């Protein structure tokens, strides 16, 4: 399962659960910040991030 798929599954679980809206918003903000920081760290190490050809945005065609 990819990071995005894991995130979507966790988000759906939280949305269908009993958690308050503010708690969910805070969780999403923390996940986004964590992902951003991981990207910065990977860039500083010189690690090249290569995605497989699938677009993360649903409904958009693959880049050619």
N, C-alpha and C positions, 0 to 999 in steps of 0.2 A: 504494500500500500504506500503510495507516495505521500509526501508531506501535505499537499493540498487535499488529498482524499482523507487523510487523518483529520485535518483541520475541519473539513466539511462534516465528517461524522461526529466529531466532538461538538461542533456548533449546533447541529441538528438535535443532538442529545440534550444540550443545554436549552435550546428553544422549546423543546417538547417537555422539558422538566418543570420544576417548580421554582427555579432561580429567578430572582428579580431582574428586571431589565438592566438596571445599573450595573449589576454584577456581571452580566453577560457582556455589556459594552466594555467594561474594564478588562475582562478576560481577553476579548478580541484585541483591544489596544495593546495589551501586554504581548500577545502572540505576534502581532505585527512588528512591534519594536524588537522582539527577540529575533525574528526573521531578518529584519533590517541589519541588526548588529552582527548576526552570523554572516550575512553577505559582505559587510564591511571587513570583517575579520578574514574571510576567505580571500578577498581582494588584496589585503595587505600581505598575505602570505604568498601572493603570486599564483594562487591556485586558479586555474581557468575553470569556470563553471560552464559545462556543456550540457545543454538540455537535449533530450531526445526530441525528434521532430514534431511532437504534439504540442499544439497551442494550449496555454493554460486558460485562455478565454474561450469559453464555449460559444459556438456559433460563428467563430472566425475560422477561415480556411488556414491550412498550414502554410507557413512561409516557404516560398520556393527559391 
